[in-house]
Every structure is written in structure tokens, then in C-alpha cells.
Amino acid sequence: MNDAQMIQTDLDSVLSAEELREIDAELSHVPYKSGAAIDALKIVQARRGWISDQCLQAIAKYLDMSAEELEGIATFYNLIYRRPVGKKVILFCDSVSCWICGCDSIKQKITDVLGVDYGQTTEDNEYSLIPVPCLGACDRAPVMMVGDDLVTHIDEAKIDELFADKTNNSGGNT
């Protein structure tokens, strides 16, 4: 077996054929393989929920990059998760606009209801809470994203409504 076949065998054991096909489709749009780095990370994360060290190394190898280069890209973007996250990620904006509008008390309410702080995931793996510097909706502050949904003009009542299943079960982790 030659080196190219060994590399392909290693990749096949880590990345699925579908992931490799999608990455190849992205590669057709860029002049350099490294130009598809973010897209490749997003493709794998969409299927797995996060990017493990093993996946990162396989992607880097496929894109002819060092794992360190790809790690730098992955950790620069706050929507690439390098450890497992809940089924829904809560991106909580803590920008100046949201802070002026009381996001500190809203964040405390979320912490009280879900039983997690920044960087943590609920025991039932439903939610992970992650701070972000801006969601681009300052005119509707305070804001957060829950999964793919932008939630605006957040107040404590809206938190109770959004997480009613959690507030009805002891006010914390289930």
C-alpha cells in the first residue's frame, strides 16, 4: 500500500464518505485546499455536533494542512465547537447594547433555570450556554440564539416561557 492509499484509509476510518464528498464539493470552489477549511469543519460538525481531535486531524490531513493550522481556524470561530455541546446551543449576547439592557440579570435567570453557566451543558444534554460578543441585533437587545432561532427583547418572563419544561421540573437540571 502506498502513502496516498494509507492516508485515504486513515481518512475513511474517521470521516464518512458523505463528509468527504461534501468537502470535495467545497474544494471545487477554492484555489487552495486550505480555503475550504471552515466549510470542511462546518460539514463535519453538522453531522457530529462538534469537532473531535481525531476529526480535526483527519480534516487537516485531507486539506494538506497541519493540525495546528486548522486548530487555529477552528478556535478563532465561535461557532465551531471543539468539545461536545448540547442538542441546542444558546449563544448569549453580552455586548454593550445587551449589557445596557440588562443581560446580566437575564443570564443569571438562565443559569438559575438551566443549572449551567457559560461553557457548560445541561445534564440532559439539551442545552449548552455560550457567550458571544455580538449577534448583530442590538436594536432588539437583549438577544440570544437558541439553536437556529434568534430570540429578541429577552426578559425573565420570556426565559420562563422558552424553558418552561425546565422551570416546571425543579428549576434546574433534569
Secondary structure, 3 states (H helix, E strand, C coil): CCHHHHHHHHHHHHCCHHHHHHHHHHHCCCCCHHHHHHHHHHHHHHHHCCCCHHHHHHHHHHCCCCHHHHHHHHHHCCCCCCCCCCCEEEEEECCHHHHHCCHHHHHHHHHHHHCCCCCCECCCCCEEEEEECCCCCHHHCCCEEECCEEECCCCHHHHHHHCHHHHCCCCCCC
